[in-house]
Amino acid sequence: MPVLWTVLSAPGKRTVLVVEDDHALREMYRATLASAGFSVIAVEDGIDALRYLDGHTPSLVVLDLGLPRLRGEDVGRELASRSDTREIPVVVVTGADTTNLSKTDFDSVLAKPVSSEGLLTAIERALLRAGRWRRRAASSDSGESHRRVAIRTVLVVDDEESMQILLRRFLEARGYSVKTAGSVGEGIGVLERSVIDAVVLDVRMPRRSGLELLEFIRLDKRRRDFPVLILTGSTLRPDEREMIARDASRLFHKSGDLEPLADHLDRVIH
């Protein structure tokens, strides 16, 4: 059985999790960080990163985006959705196009190739910002600051990438963590491996109707009362309208204002 991660550790040192599928780059980052005094955990894909994070809390994550099995963006969103990992700084180092990347999800976004000095500078800045935030929270006299507010996670299932991006930005601005899927199959996969509080679901998608995912959710005893909001631009058949009226929380149209959708989410999951 392959080793899930390799560790170069030392007692009392800050730990950095490196998630990079390129062996040469992974080893370069590991050597650079070790020489700077960090303990280093190195994994080659997103699934192994989440397995490690299930039982460990590193000081920082260095994350590639183009990963096998689970994309770096999905790893970042999973970290943001979990109370035990959402405060871990994340430094992205990628050769991928970051035009549509929500850079507010990460502490720093670096383009490959990155120098050792550039990597260390970004890491130290991210750790410094995180340390300042924790000190401010600890010194505040407000009782509210000591109470961690749970970030609710919404799954958006829509085959239009532009709609995924629009909804993610809109809902994140309202304080939600957002995961996205482009098909019914992807949506089921996200539901099975993640903690989701509500689904925003399109109806007309390639290969399988979004209503198949609605049926999947309602047949699961754990999700019988789970909020599912339908957001569609399609003309619906009478049988589709009947199913939505029976099994969905609410129907919204893509051509309309998104504020009512967000207001309804606020009511059903807060």
N, C-alpha and C positions, 0 to 999 in steps of 0.2 A: 504493500500500500504506500503511495507517495506521501511525503511529508507535506502538510498543508502550508506551513510557513517555516522560514528559517529565522533564527534569532541570534543576535549579537548583543548581549545584555550585560549590564553591570549594575550592582545594587545602588540605589539612591539616584540614579540618573534618569533624566526625562526620556520617555519612550516615544519614538516616532514609528508609525505604521506606514510602510511604503507599499503601494499597490500599483504594480507595473508589470506588464506581460513580456516586455523586452528584457531578456536575461542580462545583456550587457549594461543597459541603463539601470536595471535594478541593482546590479552589483556596484555600479558607479555611485548611485545615490547612497547605498549602504556604506560604502567605504568613506564617502564624504561626511556623512552624518556621524559615523563612528569616530572618525578622526577629530570631529568637533565636540565630542564628549557625550553624544546621545546613545542610548540603547536603541537598537533597530530591529524591527520585525518586518520581514519582506515576504509578500505574497504576490502571486502572478495573476489573480483574477478576482472579480467582485464577489463571487460566492465565498471564496476562502477568506476574503476580508471580513464579510459579515459573520462568518463562523468564528473568526478570532474575536471580533468585537462582542459576540454574545457573552464572553466571560472575562473580557479585559477592557480597560479604559486607557488608551494611549494618550500622551500629551498632545499629539498632533497627527494628522494623516496627510501623506503626500499621495495624490491620486491622479492616475492617468484616466482619460475618458474612453479611449478605444480598447476596452477590455473584453476578453472572451467570457461567455456565459452570462455575465451581468454587466451592463454598461456603467461607466463611472458616474454618469448623471444619476442613475438609479441608486447607486451606492450613496451618493451625497444626499439624495432625498430621503433614503431610509435613515441615515444618521440624523437628519433634521427632524424626523417624525418620532424619534425615540427619546424619552426623557433622560436616559442614561448616557446618550451620545450627542445630543443636539448642541452642547456647548464645546465640543471638541473642534479646534480650528482645522480647516481643510485647505491645503494648498494644492491647486491643480497644476500639473505639468503635462501639456498635451501638444500633439502635432495636429489635432483635429481643428476644424473650423469652429470658432467660438462665437460666431455672429449672433446666433440665437440663444446662446448660453446665458442664463440668469446669473450674472456675476455676483449678485448679492447673496447667492447661496453659498459662496465660498470666500475665504479670507484673502486669497490671492490666486490669480490665473496667470501662469507662465507658459510661454511658447517654447516648444522644443526646437533646437537644442538649447538647454539652459546650462550656464556655467556653474561650477561648484559654489563660487562666490554669490551668484544670483540666487541659487537655491537656498543657501544658508541665510542670506539677508531676508528673503521672504519668510522663512520659517521663524527667525528671531522676531521679526515684526509681528507676525501672527500670534506668537506666544506672548509677546509684550502686550498686545491689545487684549488678549484673553485674560491676562493677569490683572490688567487695569479694571476690566469689567467685573471680575470677581471681587476685587477689593472694594469697588464702589457699592456692589450689592451687599457685601458683608458689613460695610460701615453705615448703611442707610438705616434711619430710625423708623422707616415706614414698615408696618407689619406686612403690608402687601408685597414688599420686595423680597421677603423671606418665604413667601408662598409661591411655589413653582406653578405656573399656569400651564395646564396640559394643552399642547398644540394638537388640534384635531386634524386628521388626515383625510383628504377627499381624493377619490380615484376618478379621473376623467377618462371615459372610454369613447373615443371618436377617431374615425379613420382620417380626418383632415388634420394634418399637422399644424396648420395655421390656427385652427380652433383650439387644439391642445395648448398651444403657446398663449393664445389670448386668455383662455380660462385659467391657465396656471398663473399668469401675471396678475389677473384680476383677483383671483382668490387668495393668492399669497399677500397681496396688498391688504386684504381683509383679515390677515392673521392665520390663514390656513396653511398647512403643508399639503402639497399636491403631488400625486403620482399620476402618470399618464399611460394609456394603452391604446394601440391603434386597431385592435380587433377584439372580438369576443374571447378568443383563445388567450390572447395576452392579458385581458382583463381577469380571466379566471386564474391565471398564473399569479398575478399580483395579489388577488384576494387570498390565495392559498398560502403565500409566503410573507404577507405583511399584515399589520394591524391597520384596518381601514374603518373610518367612522361613517362614511357616506359615499355614494356613487352618483356621478353625473353622467348620464348615458345617452348616446345617440341611438337612433333606431335603424336607419339605412346605412349598412356597412357591407363591404365585400364579403362574399362567402356565407356569412351568418348574420342574421338580424340581431340587433341589440336586445330585442325582446327575449331571445334565447338566454342571454345573460341574466335578465330580470327573472326568468323562470328558474334558472339555476340557483339564484339567490333565495328565492321564495321556497324552494324545495329543501333548502338547508335549514334544519331546525335552529342552528345557531344564528341565522340571519333572517328569521321569519319577519321580524319587525324592523329590519335594517332599512335606513332611508335610501331610496333610489329616486333621483330626480331625472326625468326625461327632458332632454334638450334637443330638439330636432327642427330641421327646416323643411321636412317632408310633409306631404299630404298623407294623412293616415287613413287606413281602411277602418270600417266600423268595428271589425273584430279586434284590431290593434288598439283602437280607442277604448274598447271595453276592457281589454286586459290591462291597459295602463290605468284606467279608472279604478280597477279592482286591486292591482298589485303595486303600483308606483305611488310615491309620496305626492308628486305634483308633475304637471306637464308644462314646459316652457318652450317658447319658439326662439330660434336663433336670430330671427330678425328683430326681436324685441330687446328691451333694456335688460341688462344682466343684474341690475340691483335687486329686483324681486327674487331672483334665484338665490342670491347671497343672503337676503333677508330670511328666506325660507330655511336655508341651511342653518343660519344662526338659531332659529327657533327649534329645529328638530334635533340638533346635535350638541347644543350648549346647555 
